[in-house]
């Protein structure tokens, strides 16, 4: 069968970090005969070459190419392209890994949309990844209608014939930003680029020892020499004008201005950040006209203007002011509404721990050159922020704690200008929002943390949703919704909102149910449970289908049951198979999606008056009974052994 996808992995001394990569590649949902994995060992000096050779000897999907060290990833990727047989080529780094369905989904999406490039949703584990690009699927994306230029790492799928037709390969040798040069040209020359936003295809991992190549301190002169090559690609394939300026703005914003801002800038060694500033100043003056910086956010415009003017000390002073700015998000309500978790919150920016205030009704003007001093810079930023308040946005993201996978939730919000008492006409800018969390969008079990993301003025920041005072914390029931059991809870000790998906047991509150709450009439059982379930909406009253598991002395009966809305919780209803239960005591458990069974705090016991609910033996009680029985058995055995020894001794004396 023809190979659909060739996965190319450049390898250099990854140590144990290659194991997650290998495992993810071998468990892909794409049939084994439809993809191949090509590891290109770039002169590793650890045990990796032997590990890969052993793998290739046992798995026909795997090929290993060994070569002398080339200094960077460009040549290994090119060698992998040359060795590939697939219709598409996918690049993966040796310390990252793929989602289990990544190859199947990306290949299928690429073929369906005749894409030359397929960009799969990324999740960062200790590393930043694009966010806005993956807000939704883009079957036909371009650098003009989607923020493609925000994603320039090579971890994408490229049609092999496309690479050959245009002669596209990675720059080789010891250098930086070879992926920028390659990916930028691919975007600009592709007939179509498709973006998957609803499934995490690629996990971008920061090693525990922070030894990833991207985290190493670099030589500013060499780095920005390589950056100029990416700018050359843009100039080669675009005309002067708004599109070129917008693309250039990406490098000005990400590689230059953002390095000169706030805590990131101040954390650098003083001598290195000054050297970095000088190199950035040269690139900005050489390559960027005024229209490039004009499209930046206000704070970025200030920093760009100061860089252009060569005013290092003012860049440093502005960074010290920005370092004190943070986002806060305060929960207001958390409640279930027919299968949707409604989360209300307010969000605003603070400076030095206090709410930011701005002059009301300013007269905004375009930034014409660098501000005179820091005070002038702050005044202009404040005026522009108020003027742009109508463009401010708030989002709620749920991020899975272990993997970093994250998904936007639907949000409605309002913008409020709040006069600050005693502040001479100054106002606070507040966003009041309600998010609708759909549990069906949560793709895996685990702990999902709630993050608020706010764009206001020149800032785009995220923070956890919380904390909230103990007495004011909403405490909704767990919900059985969208194929999941979802428990909203507050983390300890920070009291931030999180969701436990399909993992919680004891914290669900089922222990609050007593045998007196359970009614059994003839063979019909009814029990109110502290769970939220949506209204089935069928008009038949059938509710959500679940199961009631009854267990006694190794015998199990799974009984069909339903959960339907009942006050703030749910009503469990089941028809008991009385003829099969006899006069035993049956422990009860609720079968949930997954499947998973939650122990219920009651048991069923048959008597002269029929079936009734009794309190189930506590697991701790059972353990104590077992330990007591073992102790007694041990005592009996010990005494028996002693008697036998004494009898044997007497026999020997005779």
C-alpha positions as CSV (number, residue, x, y, z in Angstrom):
1,X,0.0,0.0,0.0
2,X,1.4,3.5,-0.8
3,X,2.8,5.4,2.2
4,X,0.5,8.3,3.1
5,X,2.8,10.1,5.6
6,X,6.5,10.1,6.3
7,X,7.4,11.4,9.7
8,X,10.9,12.9,9.8
9,X,12.6,13.2,13.3
10,X,16.0,14.9,13.5
11,X,17.8,13.4,16.5
12,X,20.7,14.6,18.6
13,X,21.4,13.4,22.1
14,X,17.8,13.4,23.4
15,X,18.4,10.8,26.1
16,X,15.2,9.6,27.8
17,X,13.2,12.4,26.2
18,X,13.0,10.5,22.9
19,X,10.8,7.8,24.5
20,X,7.6,9.8,24.6
21,X,8.2,10.7,21.0
22,X,8.8,7.1,20.0
23,X,5.7,5.9,21.8
24,X,3.4,8.5,20.3
25,X,4.6,7.6,16.8
26,X,4.1,3.9,17.2
27,X,0.5,4.2,18.6
28,X,-0.8,6.4,15.8
29,X,-4.4,5.6,14.7
30,X,-3.3,5.7,11.0
31,X,-2.8,2.0,9.9
32,X,0.8,0.8,10.3
33,X,1.3,0.2,6.6
34,X,0.2,3.7,5.7
35,X,3.0,5.7,7.4
36,X,6.7,5.5,8.1
37,X,9.0,7.0,10.7
38,X,12.5,8.2,9.6
39,X,14.9,9.1,12.4
40,X,17.9,11.0,11.2
41,X,20.6,10.7,13.9
42,X,22.8,13.8,13.6
43,X,25.9,12.3,15.3
44,X,24.5,11.6,18.7
45,X,27.0,10.6,21.4
46,X,24.6,9.1,23.9
47,X,22.8,5.8,23.8
48,X,20.2,7.0,21.3
49,X,21.7,5.5,18.1
50,X,21.6,2.0,19.6
51,X,18.1,2.5,20.9
52,X,16.9,3.5,17.4
53,X,18.7,0.8,15.6
54,X,17.1,-1.8,17.9
55,X,13.7,-0.3,17.3
56,X,14.2,-0.4,13.5
57,X,15.2,-4.0,13.7
58,X,11.8,-5.0,15.1
59,X,9.4,-2.5,13.5
60,X,9.2,-2.2,9.7
61,X,7.7,1.3,10.0
62,X,11.0,2.7,11.3
63,X,14.1,3.7,9.4
64,X,17.3,5.1,11.0
65,X,19.8,7.2,9.1
66,X,23.1,8.0,10.8
67,X,25.3,11.0,9.8
68,X,28.1,13.1,11.2
69,X,27.0,16.0,13.3
70,X,25.9,18.9,11.1
71,X,25.4,21.4,13.9
72,X,21.6,22.1,13.6
73,X,18.3,20.5,12.5
74,X,18.2,21.7,8.9
75,X,20.4,19.1,7.3
76,X,18.8,16.1,9.1
77,X,15.3,17.3,8.0
78,X,16.5,17.5,4.4
79,X,18.1,14.0,4.6
80,X,14.7,12.8,5.9
81,X,12.8,14.4,3.0
82,X,15.2,12.7,0.5
83,X,14.5,9.3,2.2
84,X,10.8,9.7,2.5
85,X,8.2,7.8,0.5
86,X,5.0,9.4,1.7
87,X,2.6,11.6,0.0
88,X,3.0,14.1,2.9
89,X,6.1,14.7,5.1
90,X,5.6,15.5,8.8
91,X,8.4,17.0,10.9
92,X,8.6,16.2,14.7
93,X,11.3,17.1,17.1
94,X,12.9,14.4,19.2
95,X,11.7,15.7,22.5
96,X,8.1,16.4,21.4
97,X,5.2,14.0,20.7
98,X,2.0,13.7,18.7
99,X,-1.6,13.2,19.7
100,X,-2.7,9.6,18.9
101,X,-4.9,10.6,16.0
102,X,-2.6,13.3,14.6
103,X,-1.4,11.7,11.4
104,X,-4.8,10.3,10.5
105,X,-6.5,13.6,11.1
106,X,-3.9,15.8,9.5
107,X,-3.6,13.6,6.4
108,X,-7.3,13.3,6.0
109,X,-7.8,17.1,6.4
110,X,-5.0,17.8,3.9
111,X,-6.4,15.5,1.3
112,X,-10.0,16.8,1.8
113,X,-8.9,20.3,1.2
114,X,-6.1,19.8,-1.3
115,X,-3.7,21.4,1.1
116,X,0.0,21.8,0.4
117,X,0.6,22.5,4.1
118,X,-1.4,21.2,7.1
119,X,-1.0,22.9,10.5
120,X,-2.2,20.8,13.5
121,X,-3.3,22.4,16.7
122,X,-0.4,22.6,19.2
123,X,-0.2,22.4,23.0
124,X,2.7,23.7,25.0
125,X,4.1,21.9,28.0
126,X,6.3,24.6,29.5
127,X,6.6,26.3,26.1
128,X,4.5,29.0,24.4
129,X,2.5,28.0,21.3
130,X,0.2,30.0,19.1
131,X,-3.3,30.5,20.6
132,X,-5.4,32.6,18.2
133,X,-4.5,30.5,15.2
134,X,-6.2,27.5,16.7
135,X,-9.4,29.2,17.9
136,X,-11.2,27.3,15.1
137,X,-10.6,25.1,12.0
138,X,-9.4,26.9,8.9
139,X,-9.8,24.6,5.8
140,X,-8.5,27.3,3.5
141,X,-6.1,29.6,5.4
142,X,-3.7,32.2,4.0
143,X,-1.4,34.7,5.5
144,X,-4.1,37.3,4.7
145,X,-7.2,35.7,6.3
146,X,-5.6,33.8,9.3
147,X,-2.7,34.4,11.7
148,X,-0.6,31.8,10.0
149,X,2.6,33.9,10.4
150,X,2.3,33.3,14.2
151,X,3.3,29.7,13.7
152,X,6.7,29.3,12.1
153,X,8.0,26.2,13.8
154,X,8.4,23.2,11.4
155,X,6.0,20.9,13.2
156,X,3.6,20.6,10.3
157,X,2.7,18.3,7.4
158,X,3.9,19.3,3.9
159,X,2.9,17.7,0.6
160,X,6.1,16.1,-0.7
161,X,5.3,16.9,-4.4
162,X,4.9,20.6,-3.4
163,X,8.3,20.7,-1.7
164,X,9.9,19.1,-4.8
165,X,8.0,21.3,-7.3
166,X,9.2,24.5,-5.8
167,X,12.6,23.1,-4.6
168,X,12.0,24.0,-1.0
169,X,14.5,22.7,1.6
170,X,15.8,23.8,5.0
171,X,18.9,26.0,5.2
172,X,21.7,23.9,6.6
173,X,24.6,24.3,9.0
174,X,24.9,25.7,12.5
175,X,22.5,28.6,12.5
176,X,19.1,29.8,13.8
177,X,15.7,30.3,12.4
178,X,16.0,27.8,9.6
179,X,12.4,26.9,10.2
180,X,11.3,30.6,9.7
181,X,12.9,30.6,6.3
182,X,11.4,27.3,5.3
183,X,7.8,27.7,6.7
184,X,7.5,31.3,5.5
185,X,8.2,30.4,1.9
186,X,5.9,27.4,2.1
187,X,3.0,29.7,3.3
188,X,3.6,32.2,0.6
189,X,3.9,29.7,-2.3
190,X,1.3,27.1,-1.2
191,X,-1.9,26.7,-3.2
192,X,-3.7,26.1,0.1
193,X,-2.9,25.8,3.8
194,X,-5.3,24.0,6.2
195,X,-5.4,24.5,10.0
196,X,-6.9,22.0,12.5
197,X,-8.1,23.8,15.6
198,X,-10.3,21.2,17.3
199,X,-7.8,18.4,18.1
200,X,-4.3,18.7,19.6
201,X,-2.0,17.1,17.1
202,X,1.4,18.3,18.4
203,X,2.7,18.6,22.0
204,X,5.6,21.0,22.2
205,X,7.6,20.1,25.3
206,X,10.1,21.9,27.4
207,X,12.6,19.5,28.9
208,X,13.0,19.4,32.7
209,X,16.6,20.4,32.2
210,X,15.6,23.2,29.8
211,X,18.2,21.9,27.3
212,X,15.9,22.3,24.2
213,X,17.8,24.2,21.5
214,X,15.2,27.1,21.6
215,X,16.0,27.9,25.3
216,X,19.7,28.3,24.8
217,X,21.3,31.8,24.9
218,X,22.2,32.8,21.4
219,X,24.7,35.1,19.7
220,X,22.6,38.3,18.8
221,X,24.7,39.0,15.7
222,X,24.2,35.6,14.2
223,X,20.6,35.3,15.3
224,X,19.5,38.5,13.6
225,X,21.6,37.8,10.5
226,X,19.5,34.6,10.1
227,X,16.3,36.6,10.8
228,X,17.1,38.9,7.9
229,X,17.0,35.8,5.6
230,X,13.4,35.3,6.6
231,X,12.6,38.9,5.8
232,X,14.3,38.4,2.5
233,X,11.8,35.6,1.7
234,X,8.9,37.9,2.4
235,X,10.3,40.6,0.1
236,X,10.9,38.0,-2.6
237,X,7.3,36.8,-2.7
238,X,5.3,39.9,-1.8
239,X,4.9,43.4,-3.1
240,X,5.5,46.5,-1.0
241,X,2.4,47.5,0.8
242,X,0.0,46.5,3.7
243,X,0.5,42.7,3.4
244,X,4.3,42.9,3.5
245,X,4.1,45.3,6.4
246,X,1.8,43.0,8.3
247,X,4.1,40.0,7.8
248,X,7.2,42.1,8.8
249,X,5.2,43.1,11.9
250,X,5.3,39.6,13.1
251,X,9.2,39.6,13.4
252,X,9.2,43.1,14.8
253,X,6.6,42.2,17.5
254,X,7.7,38.7,18.5
255,X,11.5,38.6,17.9
256,X,12.3,42.2,18.8
257,X,9.7,44.3,20.7
258,X,8.5,41.5,23.0
259,X,12.1,40.7,24.0
260,X,12.5,44.4,25.1
261,X,9.4,44.4,27.4
262,X,8.7,44.0,31.1
263,X,10.0,41.1,33.2
264,X,11.3,39.2,30.2
265,X,13.7,42.0,29.4
266,X,14.7,42.7,33.0
267,X,15.5,39.1,33.6
268,X,18.3,39.1,31.0
269,X,21.9,39.8,32.1
270,X,22.4,43.5,31.7
271,X,25.3,43.2,29.2
272,X,23.5,40.7,27.0
273,X,20.3,42.7,26.8
274,X,22.2,45.8,25.8
275,X,23.9,43.8,23.1
276,X,20.6,42.4,22.0
277,X,19.1,46.0,21.9
278,X,21.9,47.2,19.6
279,X,21.3,44.3,17.1
280,X,17.6,44.9,17.2
281,X,18.0,48.6,16.6
282,X,20.1,47.9,13.5
283,X,17.5,45.6,12.0
284,X,14.6,48.0,12.7
285,X,16.4,50.9,11.1
286,X,17.6,48.9,8.1
287,X,14.4,47.0,7.2
288,X,11.2,48.4,8.7
289,X,9.4,51.5,7.5
290,X,7.0,53.5,9.8
291,X,3.9,51.6,8.7
292,X,5.2,48.3,10.1
293,X,5.3,49.6,13.7
294,X,2.0,51.6,13.2
295,X,0.0,48.4,13.3
296,X,1.3,47.3,16.7
297,X,-0.6,47.6,19.9
298,X,0.1,50.9,21.8
299,X,2.6,49.6,24.3
300,X,4.5,47.8,21.5
301,X,4.4,51.0,19.4
302,X,6.1,52.9,22.3
303,X,8.9,50.3,22.6
304,X,9.4,50.1,18.8
305,X,9.7,53.9,18.7
306,X,12.3,53.9,21.5
307,X,14.2,51.1,19.8
308,X,14.2,53.0,16.5
309,X,15.5,56.1,18.3
310,X,18.3,54.1,20.1
311,X,17.0,55.1,23.6
312,X,18.1,52.1,25.6
313,X,17.6,53.7,29.0
314,X,14.0,54.6,28.2
315,X,13.3,51.1,27.0
316,X,14.6,49.9,30.4
317,X,12.5,52.4,32.3
318,X,9.3,51.5,30.4
319,X,10.0,47.8,31.0
320,X,10.3,48.4,34.8
321,X,6.8,50.1,34.6
322,X,5.3,47.3,32.6
323,X,6.7,44.6,34.9
324,X,4.2,45.7,37.5
325,X,1.1,45.2,35.3
326,X,-0.9,42.0,35.8
327,X,-4.4,40.7,35.0
328,X,-6.8,39.7,37.7
329,X,-10.1,37.7,37.2
330,X,-12.6,37.3,39.9
331,X,-15.3,34.6,39.8
332,X,-18.9,35.8,40.3
333,X,-21.0,32.7,39.8
334,X,-20.6,29.0,38.7
335,X,-23.8,27.1,38.0
336,X,-25.2,24.4,35.7
337,X,-27.9,25.2,33.3
338,X,-29.3,22.3,31.3
339,X,-26.0,20.6,30.6
340,X,-23.9,23.8,30.3
341,X,-21.7,25.2,33.1
342,X,-22.2,28.9,33.3
343,X,-19.2,30.7,34.6
344,X,-19.4,34.4,35.4
345,X,-16.4,36.6,36.2
346,X,-15.0,40.1,36.0
347,X,-11.5,40.9,34.8
348,X,-9.3,44.0,34.8
349,X,-5.6,45.0,34.8
350,X,-3.7,46.1,37.8
351,X,-0.5,48.1,38.3
352,X,1.7,47.5,41.3
353,X,-1.2,45.5,42.8
354,X,-3.9,48.2,42.4
355,X,-6.6,48.5,39.7
356,X,-5.3,50.5,36.8
357,X,-7.0,53.8,36.2
358,X,-7.0,56.0,33.1
359,X,-7.9,59.6,32.3
360,X,-11.5,59.7,31.1
361,X,-12.3,61.1,27.7
362,X,-8.7,61.6,26.5
363,X,-7.9,63.0,23.1
364,X,-6.0,60.1,21.4
365,X,-3.5,61.0,18.7
366,X,-1.2,58.8,16.6
367,X,2.2,58.2,18.0
368,X,4.4,60.5,15.9
369,X,7.9,59.5,16.9
370,X,9.2,58.4,20.3
371,X,7.7,59.9,23.4
372,X,9.6,62.7,25.0
373,X,10.1,60.8,28.3
374,X,8.5,58.1,30.4
375,X,5.7,60.3,31.7
376,X,4.8,61.2,28.1
377,X,4.9,57.5,27.1
378,X,2.5,56.5,30.0
379,X,0.1,59.3,29.2
380,X,-0.1,58.3,25.5
381,X,-0.5,54.6,26.3
382,X,-3.3,55.5,28.8
383,X,-5.1,57.7,26.3
384,X,-4.9,55.1,23.5
385,X,-6.1,52.3,25.8
386,X,-9.2,54.2,26.7
387,X,-9.8,55.1,23.1
388,X,-9.5,51.4,22.1
389,X,-11.6,50.1,25.0
390,X,-14.4,49.2,22.6
391,X,-12.1,46.6,21.1
392,X,-11.2,44.9,24.4
393,X,-12.0,41.2,24.6
394,X,-12.3,38.5,27.3
395,X,-12.0,34.8,26.8
396,X,-12.2,31.7,29.0
397,X,-9.9,28.8,28.1
398,X,-9.8,25.4,29.7
399,X,-6.3,23.9,29.8
400,X,-5.6,20.3,30.7
401,X,-3.0,20.3,33.4
402,X,-0.9,17.3,32.3
403,X,-0.8,17.9,28.6
404,X,-1.3,21.6,28.1
405,X,-4.1,21.0,25.6
406,X,-6.5,24.0,25.7
407,X,-9.8,25.0,24.2
408,X,-11.7,28.3,24.0
409,X,-15.2,28.4,25.5
410,X,-18.1,30.6,24.3
411,X,-18.1,33.9,26.1
412,X,-20.4,36.9,26.3
413,X,-19.0,40.0,27.9
414,X,-19.7,43.7,28.5
415,X,-17.3,46.6,28.9
416,X,-17.7,48.9,31.8
417,X,-16.0,52.2,32.5
418,X,-16.1,52.7,36.2
419,X,-15.4,56.1,37.7
420,X,-12.7,55.9,40.4
421,X,-13.8,57.8,43.5
422,X,-11.5,60.6,44.4
423,X,-9.3,60.1,41.4
424,X,-9.9,63.4,39.6
425,X,-12.0,62.0,36.8
426,X,-10.1,58.8,36.2
427,X,-11.8,55.5,35.3
428,X,-11.2,51.8,35.7
429,X,-11.8,49.6,32.6
430,X,-13.7,46.4,33.7
431,X,-14.8,43.4,31.6
432,X,-17.8,41.5,32.9
433,X,-18.3,38.1,31.3
434,X,-20.2,34.9,31.3
435,X,-18.7,31.8,29.7
436,X,-20.7,28.7,28.6
437,X,-18.6,25.6,29.2
438,X,-19.6,22.6,27.1
439,X,-18.2,19.4,28.7
440,X,-18.3,17.7,25.3
441,X,-15.4,19.9,24.2
442,X,-13.1,18.4,26.8
443,X,-11.3,15.7,24.9
444,X,-9.8,13.7,27.7
445,X,-10.2,12.9,31.4
446,X,-8.0,14.8,33.8
447,X,-7.8,18.2,35.6
448,X,-8.7,21.2,33.5
449,X,-7.8,24.6,34.8
450,X,-9.8,27.7,33.9
451,X,-7.8,30.6,32.5
452,X,-9.0,34.1,31.6
453,X,-7.4,35.8,28.6
454,X,-7.9,39.5,28.1
455,X,-6.9,41.8,25.3
456,X,-6.9,45.5,26.4
457,X,-4.9,48.3,25.0
458,X,-1.4,47.0,24.4
459,X,-1.7,44.0,26.6
460,X,-2.8,40.4,26.0
461,X,-2.4,38.5,29.3
462,X,-3.8,35.4,30.9
463,X,-4.4,34.5,34.5
464,X,-6.1,31.8,36.5
465,X,-9.8,32.4,37.4
466,X,-9.7,33.1,41.1
467,X,-9.1,33.2,43.9
468,X,-12.4,33.7,45.6
469,X,-13.0,34.0,49.4
470,X,-14.1,30.7,51.0
471,X,-17.5,32.0,52.1
472,X,-18.3,33.3,48.6
473,X,-17.3,30.2,46.6
474,X,-20.1,28.7,44.4
475,X,-20.3,25.0,45.0
476,X,-22.3,23.4,42.2
477,X,-22.9,19.7,42.0
478,X,-20.9,17.5,39.6
479,X,-22.5,17.1,36.2
480,X,-23.0,14.0,34.1
481,X,-22.9,15.8,30.8
482,X,-21.6,15.2,27.3
483,X,-20.3,11.7,28.1
484,X,-18.3,12.9,31.1
485,X,-18.7,13.3,34.8
486,X,-17.5,16.9,35.5
487,X,-16.8,18.3,39.0
488,X,-16.2,22.0,39.3
489,X,-14.0,22.6,42.3
490,X,-11.6,25.2,43.8
491,X,-8.0,24.3,44.0
492,X,-6.1,24.3,47.3
493,X,-4.5,26.5,48.6
494,X,-5.0,29.1,45.8
495,X,-8.8,28.7,45.3
496,X,-8.7,28.9,41.5
497,X,-11.5,27.3,39.4
498,X,-10.8,23.9,37.9
499,X,-12.8,21.0,36.5
500,X,-12.2,17.4,37.4
501,X,-13.3,15.3,34.4
502,X,-14.0,11.6,34.9
503,X,-11.6,11.2,37.8
504,X,-13.3,12.3,41.0
505,X,-15.0,9.8,43.3
506,X,-15.2,10.7,47.0
507,X,-15.5,14.5,46.2
508,X,-18.7,14.0,44.2
509,X,-20.8,14.3,47.4
510,X,-22.6,11.0,46.9
511,X,-21.9,10.1,50.5
512,X,-24.6,12.6,51.6
513,X,-27.2,10.2,50.4
514,X,-28.8,8.1,53.2
515,X,-30.9,4.9,53.1
516,X,-33.9,6.9,54.1
517,X,-33.6,8.9,50.9
518,X,-34.0,5.8,48.8
519,X,-37.6,4.6,48.2
520,X,-38.4,1.1,46.9
521,X,-42.0,0.4,45.9
522,X,-42.4,-3.2,44.7
523,X,-39.6,-3.5,42.2
524,X,-39.1,0.3,41.5
525,X,-36.2,2.1,43.1
526,X,-36.0,5.9,43.3
527,X,-33.1,7.8,44.8
528,X,-32.2,11.6,44.6
529,X,-28.5,12.1,43.8
530,X,-26.4,15.3,44.0
531,X,-25.6,15.3,40.3
532,X,-26.6,17.6,37.5
533,X,-28.0,16.0,34.4
534,X,-29.5,17.9,31.4
535,X,-33.1,17.6,30.4
536,X,-33.2,15.0,27.7
537,X,-35.7,17.1,25.8
538,X,-37.5,14.2,24.3
539,X,-40.9,14.7,26.0
540,X,-40.9,11.0,27.0
541,X,-39.3,11.6,30.5
542,X,-36.7,8.9,29.8
543,X,-33.8,11.0,31.1
544,X,-30.1,10.1,30.8
545,X,-29.5,6.4,30.5
546,X,-27.1,4.9,33.1
547,X,-26.8,1.6,34.9
548,X,-27.1,0.5,38.5
549,X,-24.5,-2.2,39.4
550,X,-25.5,-4.5,42.3
551,X,-22.8,-6.8,43.7
552,X,-22.9,-9.5,46.4
553,X,-20.5,-12.3,47.1
554,X,-18.9,-12.2,43.7
555,X,-22.2,-12.0,41.8
556,X,-23.0,-8.9,39.8
557,X,-26.2,-7.6,38.2
558,X,-26.1,-4.5,35.9
559,X,-29.5,-3.0,35.9
560,X,-30.7,-0.4,33.4
561,X,-31.5,2.9,35.0
562,X,-32.1,6.6,34.2
563,X,-31.1,9.9,35.7
564,X,-33.5,12.8,35.2
565,X,-33.5,16.4,36.5
566,X,-34.9,16.6,40.1
567,X,-34.6,20.0,41.8
568,X,-31.0,21.0,41.9
569,X,-29.8,17.4,41.4
570,X,-31.0,14.3,39.7
571,X,-33.4,11.4,40.3
572,X,-32.1,7.8,39.9
573,X,-34.8,5.4,38.8
574,X,-34.5,1.7,38.1
575,X,-36.6,-1.5,37.9
576,X,-35.0,-4.1,40.2
577,X,-34.8,-7.8,39.1
578,X,-36.2,-9.0,42.4
579,X,-36.4,-12.6,41.3
580,X,-32.7,-12.7,40.8
581,X,-31.6,-10.9,43.9
582,X,-32.8,-13.4,46.5
583,X,-32.3,-12.5,50.2
584,X,-28.6,-11.4,49.9
585,X,-27.2,-7.9,50.6
586,X,-26.3,-6.1,47.4
587,X,-23.8,-3.2,47.3
588,X,-24.8,-0.5,44.8
589,X,-22.7,1.5,42.3
590,X,-23.7,4.0,39.6
591,X,-22.5,3.3,36.1
592,X,-21.3,6.4,34.4
593,X,-19.9,7.1,30.9
594,X,-16.4,5.9,30.4
595,X,-17.4,3.3,31.6
596,X,-16.8,4.0,35.3
597,X,-18.7,3.0,38.4
598,X,-19.2,5.3,41.4
599,X,-19.9,3.6,44.7
600,X,-23.2,4.6,46.3
601,X,-23.5,4.8,50.1
602,X,-26.4,2.3,50.3
603,X,-27.0,-1.4,49.8
604,X,-30.1,-3.4,49.1
605,X,-31.3,-6.1,51.4
606,X,-34.2,-8.4,51.0
607,X,-36.4,-9.2,54.0
608,X,-39.9,-10.3,54.9
609,X,-41.2,-6.9,54.0
610,X,-39.5,-6.8,50.7
611,X,-36.4,-5.1,49.4
612,X,-35.2,-2.1,51.4
613,X,-32.2,0.2,51.4
614,X,-29.6,-0.1,54.2
615,X,-26.3,1.7,54.8
616,X,-23.5,0.0,52.9
617,X,-20.6,-1.3,55.0
618,X,-17.9,1.3,54.9
619,X,-14.8,0.3,53.0
620,X,-12.7,1.1,56.1
621,X,-15.0,-1.2,58.2
622,X,-14.5,-4.0,55.7
623,X,-10.7,-3.5,55.8
624,X,-10.8,-3.6,59.6
625,X,-12.8,-6.9,59.6
626,X,-10.4,-8.5,57.2
627,X,-7.4,-7.4,59.3
628,X,-9.1,-8.7,62.4
629,X,-9.9,-12.0,60.7
630,X,-6.3,-12.3,59.6
631,X,-5.0,-11.6,63.1
632,X,-7.3,-14.3,64.6
633,X,-6.4,-16.8,61.9
634,X,-2.7,-16.0,62.6
635,X,-3.2,-16.5,66.3
636,X,-5.0,-19.9,65.7
637,X,-2.3,-21.0,63.3
638,X,0.4,-20.0,65.8
639,X,-1.2,-21.9,68.6
640,X,-1.6,-24.9,66.4
641,X,2.0,-24.8,65.3
642,X,3.1,-24.5,69.0
643,X,1.1,-27.5,70.0
644,X,2.5,-29.6,67.1
645,X,6.1,-28.6,68.1
646,X,5.5,-29.6,71.7
647,X,3.9,-32.9,70.7
648,X,6.9,-33.6,68.4
649,X,9.4,-32.7,71.2
650,X,7.6,-35.1,73.6
651,X,7.7,-37.9,71.0
652,X,11.5,-37.4,70.6
653,X,12.1,-37.6,74.4
654,X,10.3,-41.0,74.5
